[in-house]
Amino acid sequence: MKLRPRRPPASMRKRVILTLVFCALLALVGRSILGDRGLFEVWRKKSAFQQISSEVQALRTENASLRKEVDALQHDPQSIERIAREKLGYARPGEITFVFREDDPTRTASTSGD
């Protein structure tokens, strides 16, 4: 007579299978939240994308402003004259320019008590 190995009861097999399925689901959920492409990483990437998008928009605005300034300097003599007067201190022949210097706040505070 041959002896057959004892098989665990059906309820025990169901428990083992359910435990394995639960562990697999738990691992999948954990990976979907914490993994390389998980929920937290998606949030970080979305935040970085929004920050970069706002930087790009600011740079586009600045580029448009600079393009207008370049165009004005290439074609508008008044713009060239304004820059020459403001930044270089130029004046037309016969004009008198006045240069006002700002007082040093530390100097005026120390001399006011004299």
N, CA, C and O atoms as a printed pandas DataFrame, in Angstrom:
     atom_number atom_name residue_name chain_id  residue_number  x_coord  y_coord  z_coord
0              1         N          MET        A               1    0.817   -1.154    0.000
1              2        CA          MET        A               1    0.000    0.000    0.000
2              3         C          MET        A               1    0.885    1.251    0.000
3              4         O          MET        A               1    1.824    1.394    0.783
4              5         N          LYS        A               2    0.531    2.136   -0.917
5              6        CA          LYS        A               2    1.303    3.363   -1.073
6              7         C          LYS        A               2    0.675    4.461   -0.241
7              8         O          LYS        A               2   -0.542    4.638   -0.208
8              9         N          LEU        A               3    1.555    5.195    0.432
9             10        CA          LEU        A               3    1.069    6.320    1.228
10            11         C          LEU        A               3    1.191    7.606    0.415
11            12         O          LEU        A               3    2.232    7.901   -0.172
12            13         N          ARG        A               4    0.151    8.319    0.402
13            14        CA          ARG        A               4    0.171    9.605   -0.288
14            15         C          ARG        A               4    0.561   10.678    0.718
15            16         O          ARG        A               4    0.190   10.615    1.890
16            17         N          PRO        A               5    1.330   11.682    0.234
17            18        CA          PRO        A               5    1.649   12.772    1.155
18            19         C          PRO        A               5    0.371   13.517    1.515
19            20         O          PRO        A               5   -0.559   13.646    0.718
20            21         N          ARG        A               6    0.372   13.978    2.700
21            22        CA          ARG        A               6   -0.812   14.688    3.177
22            23         C          ARG        A               6   -0.876   16.068    2.564
23            24         O          ARG        A               6    0.120   16.792    2.553
24            25         N          ARG        A               7   -1.985   16.426    2.075
25            26        CA          ARG        A               7   -2.200   17.748    1.516
26            27         C          ARG        A               7   -2.812   18.613    2.602
27            28         O          ARG        A               7   -3.653   18.163    3.379
28            29         N          PRO        A               8   -2.376   19.857    2.640
29            30        CA          PRO        A               8   -2.987   20.724    3.645
30            31         C          PRO        A               8   -4.462   20.904    3.330
31            32         O          PRO        A               8   -4.886   20.759    2.183
32            33         N          PRO        A               9   -5.216   21.212    4.328
33            34        CA          PRO        A               9   -6.637   21.411    4.074
34            35         C          PRO        A               9   -6.866   22.577    3.111
35            36         O          PRO        A               9   -6.007   23.446    2.966
36            37         N          ALA        A              10   -7.996   22.590    2.474
37            38        CA          ALA        A              10   -8.333   23.613    1.480
38            39         C          ALA        A              10   -8.338   25.005    2.083
39            40         O          ALA        A              10   -7.928   25.958    1.420
40            41         N          SER        A              11   -8.785   25.150    3.311
41            42        CA          SER        A              11   -8.808   26.478    3.936
42            43         C          SER        A              11   -7.393   27.013    4.138
43            44         O          SER        A              11   -7.173   28.221    4.042
44            45         N          MET        A              12   -6.441   26.141    4.414
45            46        CA          MET        A              12   -5.055   26.574    4.599
46            47         C          MET        A              12   -4.478   27.040    3.262
47            48         O          MET        A              12   -3.761   28.040    3.218
48            49         N          ARG        A              13   -4.777   26.337    2.181
49            50        CA          ARG        A              13   -4.303   26.740    0.856
50            51         C          ARG        A              13   -4.897   28.086    0.476
51            52         O          ARG        A              13   -4.201   28.933   -0.084
52            53         N          LYS        A              14   -6.151   28.293    0.767
53            54        CA          LYS        A              14   -6.785   29.580    0.470
54            55         C          LYS        A              14   -6.116   30.704    1.241
55            56         O          LYS        A              14   -5.909   31.793    0.705
56            57         N          ARG        A              15   -5.781   30.446    2.481
57            58        CA          ARG        A              15   -5.100   31.477    3.290
58            59         C          ARG        A              15   -3.742   31.818    2.704
59            60         O          ARG        A              15   -3.378   32.991    2.616
60            61         N          VAL        A              16   -2.996   30.809    2.308
61            62        CA          VAL        A              16   -1.670   31.050    1.727
62            63         C          VAL        A              16   -1.801   31.844    0.432
63            64         O          VAL        A              16   -1.060   32.801    0.203
64            65         N          ILE        A              17   -2.744   31.443   -0.409
65            66        CA          ILE        A              17   -2.947   32.149   -1.681
66            67         C          ILE        A              17   -3.397   33.585   -1.425
67            68         O          ILE        A              17   -2.894   34.512   -2.059
68            69         N          LEU        A              18   -4.324   33.774   -0.518
69            70        CA          LEU        A              18   -4.770   35.130   -0.189
70            71         C          LEU        A              18   -3.631   35.969    0.383
71            72         O          LEU        A              18   -3.515   37.153    0.067
72            73         N          THR        A              19   -2.797   35.368    1.215
73            74        CA          THR        A              19   -1.656   36.095    1.785
74            75         C          THR        A              19   -0.693   36.503    0.678
75            76         O          THR        A              19   -0.205   37.633    0.667
76            77         N          LEU        A              20   -0.414   35.588   -0.257
77            78        CA          LEU        A              20    0.486   35.922   -1.365
78            79         C          LEU        A              20   -0.106   37.018   -2.256
79            80         O          LEU        A              20    0.606   37.932   -2.673
80            81         N          VAL        A              21   -1.396   36.926   -2.545
81            82        CA          VAL        A              21   -2.055   37.952   -3.352
82            83         C          VAL        A              21   -2.029   39.293   -2.628
83            84         O          VAL        A              21   -1.770   40.325   -3.248
84            85         N          PHE        A              22   -2.290   39.288   -1.337
85            86        CA          PHE        A              22   -2.258   40.529   -0.546
86            87         C          PHE        A              22   -0.859   41.138   -0.545
87            88         O          PHE        A              22   -0.710   42.351   -0.694
88            89         N          CYS        A              23    0.164   40.306   -0.378
89            90        CA          CYS        A              23    1.546   40.820   -0.390
90            91         C          CYS        A              23    1.902   41.398   -1.763
91            92         O          CYS        A              23    2.569   42.429   -1.855
92            93         N          ALA        A              24    1.454   40.726   -2.827
93            94        CA          ALA        A              24    1.728   41.233   -4.175
94            95         C          ALA        A              24    1.033   42.568   -4.405
95            96         O          ALA        A              24    1.626   43.491   -4.963
96            97         N          LEU        A              25   -0.218   42.672   -3.979
97            98        CA          LEU        A              25   -0.947   43.940   -4.116
98            99         C          LEU        A              25   -0.300   45.044   -3.295
99           100         O          LEU        A              25   -0.184   46.183   -3.748
100          101         N          LEU        A              26    0.120   44.699   -2.086
101          102        CA          LEU        A              26    0.791   45.673   -1.227
102          103         C          LEU        A              26    2.085   46.162   -1.872
103          104         O          LEU        A              26    2.395   47.352   -1.821
104          105         N          ALA        A              27    2.835   45.251   -2.475
105          106        CA          ALA        A              27    4.079   45.636   -3.159
106          107         C          ALA        A              27    3.774   46.534   -4.359
107          108         O          ALA        A              27    4.481   47.516   -4.588
108          109         N          LEU        A              28    2.742   46.213   -5.118
109          110        CA          LEU        A              28    2.379   47.037   -6.274
110          111         C          LEU        A              28    1.937   48.437   -5.857
111          112         O          LEU        A              28    2.325   49.428   -6.475
112          113         N          VAL        A              29    1.129   48.510   -4.815
113          114        CA          VAL        A              29    0.670   49.818   -4.330
114          115         C          VAL        A              29    1.856   50.623   -3.803
115          116         O          VAL        A              29    1.969   51.818   -4.076
116          117         N          GLY        A              30    2.729   49.975   -3.056
117          118        CA          GLY        A              30    3.915   50.671   -2.539
118          119         C          GLY        A              30    4.790   51.193   -3.655
119          120         O          GLY        A              30    5.286   52.318   -3.595
120          121         N          ARG        A              31    4.982   50.362   -4.688
121          122        CA          ARG        A              31    5.807   50.807   -5.807
122          123         C          ARG        A              31    5.137   51.930   -6.588
123          124         O          ARG        A              31    5.814   52.838   -7.069
124          125         N          SER        A              32    3.815   51.879   -6.719
125          126        CA          SER        A              32    3.132   52.934   -7.464
126          127         C          SER        A              32    3.147   54.260   -6.710
127          128         O          SER        A              32    3.003   55.318   -7.323
128          129         N          ILE        A              33    3.316   54.220   -5.417
129          130        CA          ILE        A              33    3.382   55.454   -4.637
130          131         C          ILE        A              33    4.821   55.923   -4.479
131          132         O          ILE        A              33    5.102   57.110   -4.642
132          133         N          LEU        A              34    5.739   55.009   -4.163
133          134        CA          LEU        A              34    7.100   55.395   -3.818
134          135         C          LEU        A              34    8.129   55.104   -4.909
135          136         O          LEU        A              34    9.285   55.501   -4.766
136          137         N          GLY        A              35    7.757   54.435   -5.979
137          138        CA          GLY        A              35    8.714   54.016   -6.993
138          139         C          GLY        A              35    9.243   55.158   -7.840
139          140         O          GLY        A              35    8.929   56.327   -7.614
140          141         N          ASP        A              36   10.064   54.782   -8.834
141          142        CA          ASP        A              36   10.678   55.768   -9.728
142          143         C          ASP        A              36    9.638   56.575  -10.488
143          144         O          ASP        A              36    9.845   57.754  -10.773
144          145         N          ARG        A              37    8.542   55.951  -10.808
145          146        CA          ARG        A              37    7.465   56.645  -11.504
146          147         C          ARG        A              37    6.232   56.725  -10.622
147          148         O          ARG        A              37    5.104   56.760  -11.113
148          149         N          GLY        A              38    6.453   56.752   -9.335
149          150        CA          GLY        A              38    5.355   56.742   -8.385
150          151         C          GLY        A              38    4.691   58.093   -8.232
151          152         O          GLY        A              38    5.063   59.076   -8.873
152          153         N          LEU        A              39    3.713   58.110   -7.378
153          154        CA          LEU        A              39    2.890   59.295   -7.169
154          155         C          LEU        A              39    3.716   60.484   -6.663
155          156         O          LEU        A              39    3.542   61.605   -7.140
156          157         N          PHE        A              40    4.608   60.244   -5.703
157          158        CA          PHE        A              40    5.425   61.341   -5.169
158          159         C          PHE        A              40    6.357   61.907   -6.231
159          160         O          PHE        A              40    6.568   63.117   -6.305
160          161         N          GLU        A              41    6.917   61.015   -7.056
161          162        CA          GLU        A              41    7.798   61.484   -8.118
162          163         C          GLU        A              41    7.022   62.297   -9.147
163          164         O          GLU        A              41    7.539   63.288   -9.663
164          165         N          VAL        A              42    5.796   61.897   -9.453
165          166        CA          VAL        A              42    4.952   62.656  -10.383
166          167         C          VAL        A              42    4.674   64.043   -9.820
167          168         O          VAL        A              42    4.722   65.030  -10.554
168          169         N          TRP        A              43    4.388   64.127   -8.538
169          170        CA          TRP        A              43    4.147   65.440   -7.913
170          171         C          TRP        A              43    5.390   66.309   -7.987
171          172         O          TRP        A              43    5.297   67.500   -8.286
172          173         N          ARG        A              44    6.573   65.718   -7.714
173          174        CA          ARG        A              44    7.818   66.495   -7.793
174          175         C          ARG        A              44    8.051   66.999   -9.212
175          176         O          ARG        A              44    8.399   68.162   -9.419
176          177         N          LYS        A              45    7.857   66.117  -10.182
177          178        CA          LYS        A              45    8.072   66.510  -11.583
178          179         C          LYS        A              45    7.078   67.587  -12.009
179          180         O          LYS        A              45    7.432   68.502  -12.752
180          181         N          LYS        A              46    5.840   67.481  -11.543
181          182        CA          LYS        A              46    4.829   68.482  -11.894
182          183         C          LYS        A              46    5.206   69.844  -11.311
183          184         O          LYS        A              46    5.057   70.870  -11.974
184          185         N          SER        A              47    5.690   69.848  -10.081
185          186        CA          SER        A              47    6.109   71.093   -9.451
186          187         C          SER        A              47    7.299   71.701  -10.194
187          188         O          SER        A              47    7.341   72.908  -10.430
188          189         N          ALA        A              48    8.262   70.855  -10.558
189          190        CA          ALA        A              48    9.423   71.347  -11.302
190          191         C          ALA        A              48    9.001   71.879  -12.667
191          192         O          ALA        A              48    9.522   72.895  -13.127
192          193         N          PHE        A              49    8.063   71.199  -13.313
193          194        CA          PHE        A              49    7.564   71.642  -14.614
194          195         C          PHE        A              49    6.907   73.010  -14.516
195          196         O          PHE        A              49    7.134   73.872  -15.365
196          197         N          GLN        A              50    6.091   73.215  -13.483
197          198        CA          GLN        A              50    5.426   74.506  -13.312
198          199         C          GLN        A              50    6.439   75.614  -13.063
199          200         O          GLN        A              50    6.295   76.721  -13.582
200          201         N          GLN        A              51    7.470   75.317  -12.264
201          202        CA          GLN        A              51    8.495   76.321  -11.990
202          203         C          GLN        A              51    9.254   76.674  -13.273
203          204         O          GLN        A              51    9.487   77.848  -13.559
204          205         N          ILE        A              52    9.629   75.668  -14.030
205          206        CA          ILE        A              52   10.362   75.914  -15.271
206          207         C          ILE        A              52    9.480   76.642  -16.281
207          208         O          ILE        A              52    9.960   77.504  -17.018
208          209         N          SER        A              53    8.199   76.300  -16.319
209          210        CA          SER        A              53    7.284   76.987  -17.235
210          211         C          SER        A              53    7.180   78.471  -16.910
211          212         O          SER        A              53    7.146   79.307  -17.812
212          213         N          SER        A              54    7.129   78.796  -15.627
213          214        CA          SER        A              54    7.056   80.210  -15.258
214          215         C          SER        A              54    8.374   80.922  -15.590
215          216         O          SER        A              54    8.361   82.084  -15.995
216          217         N          GLU        A              55    9.508   80.234  -15.422
217          218        CA          GLU        A              55   10.792   80.830  -15.800
218          219         C          GLU        A              55   10.853   81.070  -17.305
219          220         O          GLU        A              55   11.342   82.107  -17.755
220          221         N          VAL        A              56   10.359   80.112  -18.076
221          222        CA          VAL        A              56   10.349   80.253  -19.533
222          223         C          VAL        A              56    9.486   81.438  -19.938
223          224         O          VAL        A              56    9.864   82.213  -20.816
224          225         N          GLN        A              57    8.336   81.582  -19.305
225          226        CA          GLN        A              57    7.449   82.709  -19.629
226          227         C          GLN        A              57    8.118   84.042  -19.299
227          228         O          GLN        A              57    8.017   85.001  -20.065
228          229         N          ALA        A              58    8.807   84.097  -18.148
229          230        CA          ALA        A              58    9.512   85.330  -17.777
230          231         C          ALA        A              58   10.618   85.641  -18.787
231          232         O          ALA        A              58   10.818   86.799  -19.151
232          233         N          LEU        A              59   11.327   84.620  -19.235
233          234        CA          LEU        A              59   12.388   84.841  -20.218
234          235         C          LEU        A              59   11.822   85.258  -21.576
235          236         O          LEU        A              59   12.419   86.075  -22.278
236          237         N          ARG        A              60   10.682   84.703  -21.938
237          238        CA          ARG        A              60   10.046   85.124  -23.197
238          239         C          ARG        A              60    9.632   86.589  -23.135
239          240         O          ARG        A              60    9.798   87.330  -24.104
240          241         N          THR        A              61    9.098   86.998  -21.999
241          242        CA          THR        A              61    8.721   88.401  -21.827
242          243         C          THR        A              61    9.949   89.301  -21.910
243          244         O          THR        A              61    9.920   90.347  -22.557
244          245         N          GLU        A              62   11.026   88.885  -21.250
245          246        CA          GLU        A              62   12.264   89.666  -21.282
246          247         C          GLU        A              62   12.826   89.729  -22.701
247          248         O          GLU        A              62   13.290   90.782  -23.139
248          249         N          ASN        A              63   12.787   88.609  -23.417
249          250        CA          ASN        A              63   13.272   88.596  -24.810
250          251         C          ASN        A              63   12.470   89.544  -25.687
251          252         O          ASN        A              63   13.037   90.262  -26.511
252          253         N          ALA        A              64   11.155   89.549  -25.513
253          254        CA          ALA        A              64   10.324   90.457  -26.303
254          255         C          ALA        A              64   10.688   91.909  -26.013
255          256         O          ALA        A              64   10.767   92.731  -26.926
256          257         N          SER        A              65   10.906   92.218  -24.745
257          258        CA          SER        A              65   11.290   93.582  -24.368
258          259         C          SER        A              65   12.641   93.954  -24.975
259          260         O          SER        A              65   12.822   95.061  -25.484
260          261         N          LEU        A              66   13.581   93.018  -24.915
261          262        CA          LEU        A              66   14.903   93.291  -25.485
262          263         C          LEU        A              66   14.840   93.430  -27.004
263          264         O          LEU        A              66   15.559   94.245  -27.581
264          265         N          ARG        A              67   13.989   92.644  -27.653
265          266        CA          ARG        A              67   13.827   92.779  -29.107
266          267         C          ARG        A              67   13.305   94.167  -29.468
267          268         O          ARG        A              67   13.769   94.785  -30.426
268          269         N          LYS        A              68   12.326   94.654  -28.684
269          270        CA          LYS        A              68   11.792   95.994  -28.929
270          271         C          LYS        A              68   12.874   97.048  -28.743
271          272         O          LYS        A              68   12.974   97.996  -29.523
272          273         N          GLU        A              69   13.679   96.874  -27.706
273          274        CA          GLU        A              69   14.751   97.841  -27.454
274          275         C          GLU        A              69   15.783   97.816  -28.573
275          276         O          GLU        A              69   16.245   98.869  -29.014
276          277         N          VAL        A              70   16.149   96.620  -29.037
277          278        CA          VAL        A              70   17.111   96.511  -30.141
278          279         C          VAL        A              70   16.544   97.154  -31.396
279          280         O          VAL        A              70   17.248   97.885  -32.091
280          281         N          ASP        A              71   15.288   96.889  -31.688
281          282        CA          ASP        A              71   14.654   97.479  -32.868
282          283         C          ASP        A              71   14.635   99.005  -32.764
283          284         O          ASP        A              71   14.898   99.706  -33.741
284          285         N          ALA        A              72   14.322   99.510  -31.570
285          286        CA          ALA        A              72   14.299  100.961  -31.379
286          287         C          ALA        A              72   15.692  101.556  -31.559
287          288         O          ALA        A              72   15.845  102.619  -32.162
288          289         N          LEU        A              73   16.699  100.875  -31.040
289          290        CA          LEU        A              73   18.061  101.399  -31.177
290          291         C          LEU        A              73   18.562  101.322  -32.617
291          292         O          LEU        A              73   19.425  102.105  -33.014
292          293         N          GLN        A              74   18.037  100.400  -33.390
293          294        CA          GLN        A              74   18.464  100.295  -34.785
294          295         C          GLN        A              74   17.745  101.290  -35.688
295          296         O          GLN        A              74   18.295  101.708  -36.707
296          297         N          HIS        A              75   16.523  101.673  -35.325
297          298        CA          HIS        A              75   15.730  102.473  -36.263
298          299         C          HIS        A              75   15.246  103.815  -35.713
299          300         O          HIS        A              75   14.797  104.653  -36.494
300          301         N          ASP        A              76   15.318  104.048  -34.423
301          302        CA          ASP        A              76   14.751  105.264  -33.838
302          303         C          ASP        A              76   15.867  106.149  -33.288
303          304         O          ASP        A              76   16.479  105.801  -32.279
304          305         N          PRO        A              77   16.145  107.276  -33.923
305          306        CA          PRO        A              77   17.218  108.168  -33.456
306          307         C          PRO        A              77   16.953  108.719  -32.049
307          308         O          PRO        A              77   17.896  108.974  -31.300
308          309         N          GLN        A              78   15.690  108.903  -31.689
309          310        CA          GLN        A              78   15.396  109.417  -30.350
310          311         C          GLN        A              78   15.797  108.413  -29.269
311          312         O          GLN        A              78   16.243  108.807  -28.191
312          313         N          SER        A              79   15.643  107.150  -29.546
313          314        CA          SER        A              79   16.065  106.132  -28.578
314          315         C          SER        A              79   17.581  106.153  -28.399
315          316         O          SER        A              79   18.091  106.041  -27.284
316          317         N          ILE        A              80   18.279  106.297  -29.499
317          318        CA          ILE        A              80   19.744  106.370  -29.426
318          319         C          ILE        A              80   20.169  107.584  -28.620
319          320         O          ILE        A              80   21.072  107.499  -27.788
320          321         N          GLU        A              81   19.516  108.719  -28.867
321          322        CA          GLU        A              81   19.847  109.937  -28.122
322          323         C          GLU        A              81   19.532  109.782  -26.635
323          324         O          GLU        A              81   20.307  110.222  -25.786
324          325         N          ARG        A              82   18.401  109.158  -26.320
325          326        CA          ARG        A              82   18.022  108.962  -24.910
326          327         C          ARG        A              82   19.065  108.109  -24.191
327          328         O          ARG        A              82   19.463  108.431  -23.072
328          329         N          ILE        A              83   19.505  107.033  -24.822
329          330        CA          ILE        A              83   20.518  106.170  -24.207
330          331         C          ILE        A              83   21.828  106.934  -24.053
331          332         O          ILE        A              83   22.502  106.818  -23.029
332          333         N          ALA        A              84   22.188  107.712  -25.064
333          334        CA          ALA        A              84   23.442  108.483  -24.979
334          335         C          ALA        A              84   23.377  109.495  -23.843
335          336         O          ALA        A              84   24.373  109.709  -23.152
336          337         N          ARG        A              85   22.242  110.109  -23.643
337          338        CA          ARG        A              85   22.115  111.097  -22.569
338          339         C          ARG        A              85   22.087  110.421  -21.191
339          340         O          ARG        A              85   22.784  110.847  -20.269
340          341         N          GLU        A              86   21.275  109.363  -21.061
341          342        CA          GLU        A              86   21.092  108.746  -19.746
342          343         C          GLU        A              86   22.308  107.956  -19.285
343          344         O          GLU        A              86   22.761  108.107  -18.150
344          345         N          LYS        A              87   22.831  107.118  -20.162
345          346        CA          LYS        A              87   23.881  106.199  -19.732
346          347         C          LYS        A              87   25.283  106.728  -19.952
347          348         O          LYS        A              87   26.199  106.406  -19.195
348          349         N          LEU        A              88   25.456  107.537  -20.983
349          350        CA          LEU        A              88   26.799  108.019  -21.298
350          351         C          LEU        A              88   27.023  109.458  -20.870
351          352         O          LEU        A              88   28.160  109.930  -20.867
352          353         N          GLY        A              89   25.959  110.165  -20.509
353          354        CA          GLY        A              89   26.099  111.538  -20.040
354          355         C          GLY        A              89   26.365  112.532  -21.162
355          356         O          GLY        A              89   26.883  113.617  -20.896
356          357         N          TYR        A              90   26.034  112.206  -22.392
357          358        CA          TYR        A              90   26.261  113.105  -23.513
358          359         C          TYR        A              90   25.245  114.243  -23.502
359          360         O          TYR        A              90   24.158  114.122  -22.937
360          361         N          ALA        A              91   25.626  115.354  -24.143
361          362        CA          ALA        A              91   24.738  116.502  -24.296
362          363         C          ALA        A              91   24.990  117.107  -25.675
363          364         O          ALA        A              91   26.053  116.926  -26.269
364          365         N          ARG        A              92   24.000  117.818  -26.157
365          366        CA          ARG        A              92   24.160  118.493  -27.439
366          367         C          ARG        A              92   25.062  119.705  -27.261
367          368         O          ARG        A              92   25.184  120.237  -26.158
368          369         N          PRO        A              93   25.690  120.138  -28.339
369          370        CA          PRO        A              93   26.530  121.344  -28.229
370          371         C          PRO        A              93   25.693  122.531  -27.782
371          372         O          PRO        A              93   24.616  122.785  -28.322
372          373         N          GLY        A              94   26.191  123.246  -26.801
373          374        CA          GLY        A              94   25.512  124.424  -26.286
374          375         C          GLY        A              94   24.595  124.124  -25.113
375          376         O          GLY        A              94   24.122  125.058  -24.466
376          377         N          GLU        A              95   24.324  122.865  -24.813
377          378        CA          GLU        A              95   23.478  122.527  -23.675
378          379         C          GLU        A              95   24.308  122.518  -22.398
379          380         O          GLU        A              95   25.500  122.210  -22.404
380          381         N          ILE        A              96   23.655  122.857  -21.330
381          382        CA          ILE        A              96   24.299  122.786  -20.019
382          383         C          ILE        A              96   23.655  121.630  -19.264
383          384         O          ILE        A              96   22.432  121.543  -19.148
384          385         N          THR        A              97   24.499  120.754  -18.759
385          386        CA          THR        A              97   23.967  119.620  -17.995
386          387         C          THR        A              97   24.290  119.805  -16.524
387          388         O          THR        A              97   25.374  120.264  -16.163
388          389         N          PHE        A              98   23.352  119.450  -15.698
389          390        CA          PHE        A              98   23.537  119.503  -14.257
390          391         C          PHE        A              98   23.563  118.081  -13.726
391          392         O          PHE        A              98   22.704  117.259  -14.046
392          393         N          VAL        A              99   24.558  117.815  -12.918
393          394        CA          VAL        A              99   24.680  116.485  -12.316
394          395         C          VAL        A              99   24.451  116.643  -10.827
395          396         O          VAL        A              99   25.182  117.370  -10.155
396          397         N          PHE        A             100   23.451  115.974  -10.316
397          398        CA          PHE        A             100   23.139  116.021   -8.893
398          399         C          PHE        A             100   23.608  114.727   -8.252
399          400         O          PHE        A             100   23.277  113.638   -8.722
400          401         N          ARG        A             101   24.356  114.843   -7.208
401          402        CA          ARG        A             101   24.800  113.640   -6.518
402          403         C          ARG        A             101   23.910  113.414   -5.311
403          404         O          ARG        A             101   23.393  114.354   -4.708
404          405         N          GLU        A             102   23.749  112.178   -4.986
405          406        CA          GLU        A             102   22.931  111.852   -3.829
406          407         C          GLU        A             102   23.801  111.921   -2.590
407          408         O          GLU        A             102   24.962  111.513   -2.607
408          409         N          ASP        A             103   23.222  112.449   -1.504
409          410        CA          ASP        A             103   23.965  112.514   -0.257
410          411         C          ASP        A             103   24.086  111.127    0.340
411          412         O          ASP        A             103   23.199  110.284    0.206
412          413         N          ASP        A             104   25.214  110.917    1.002
413          414        CA          ASP        A             104   25.443  109.643    1.684
414          415         C          ASP        A             104   24.673  109.679    2.993
415          416         O          ASP        A             104   24.936  110.560    3.812
416          417         N          PRO        A             105   23.721  108.757    3.239
417          418        CA          PRO        A             105   22.900  108.818    4.455
418          419         C          PRO        A             105   23.719  108.687    5.739
419          420         O          PRO        A             105   23.338  109.243    6.768
420          421         N          THR        A             106   24.812  107.977    5.696
421          422        CA          THR        A             106   25.644  107.857    6.918
422          423         C          THR        A             106   26.378  109.166    7.185
423          424         O          THR        A             106   26.613  109.520    8.340
424          425         N          ARG        A             107   26.738  109.878    6.137
425          426        CA          ARG        A             107   27.459  111.132    6.289
426          427         C          ARG        A             107   26.527  112.219    6.829
427          428         O          ARG        A             107   26.921  112.981    7.713
428          429         N          THR        A             108   25.312  112.301    6.317
429          430        CA          THR        A             108   24.390  113.344    6.760
430          431         C          THR        A             108   23.948  113.087    8.197
431          432         O          THR        A             108   23.696  114.040    8.934
432          433         N          ALA        A             109   23.848  111.846    8.607
433          434        CA          ALA        A             109   23.446  111.540    9.969
434          435         C          ALA        A             109   24.530  111.945   10.957
435          436         O          ALA        A             109   24.225  112.406   12.057
436          437         N          SER        A             110   25.791  111.777   10.577
437          438        CA          SER        A             110   26.873  112.122   11.507
438          439         C          SER        A             110   27.102  113.626   11.579
439          440         O          SER        A             110   27.547  114.120   12.615
440          441         N          THR        A             111   26.812  114.379   10.504
441          442        CA          THR        A             111   27.047  115.812   10.526
442          443         C          THR        A             111   25.852  116.592   11.040
443          444         O          THR        A             111   25.978  117.784   11.321
444          445         N          SER        A             112   24.674  115.942   11.176
445          446        CA          SER        A             112   23.504  116.684   11.629
446          447         C          SER        A             112   23.594  117.057   13.107
447          448         O          SER        A             112   22.917  117.987   13.546
448          449         N          GLY        A             113   24.410  116.355   13.875
449          450        CA          GLY        A             113   24.521  116.677   15.291
450          451         C          GLY        A             113   25.523  117.761   15.580
451          452         O          GLY        A             113   25.675  118.135   16.743
452          453         N          ASP        A             114   26.224  118.297   14.581
453          454        CA          ASP        A             114   27.269  119.331   14.808
454          455         C          ASP        A             114   26.668  120.681   15.024
455          456         O          ASP        A             114   27.393  121.654   15.228
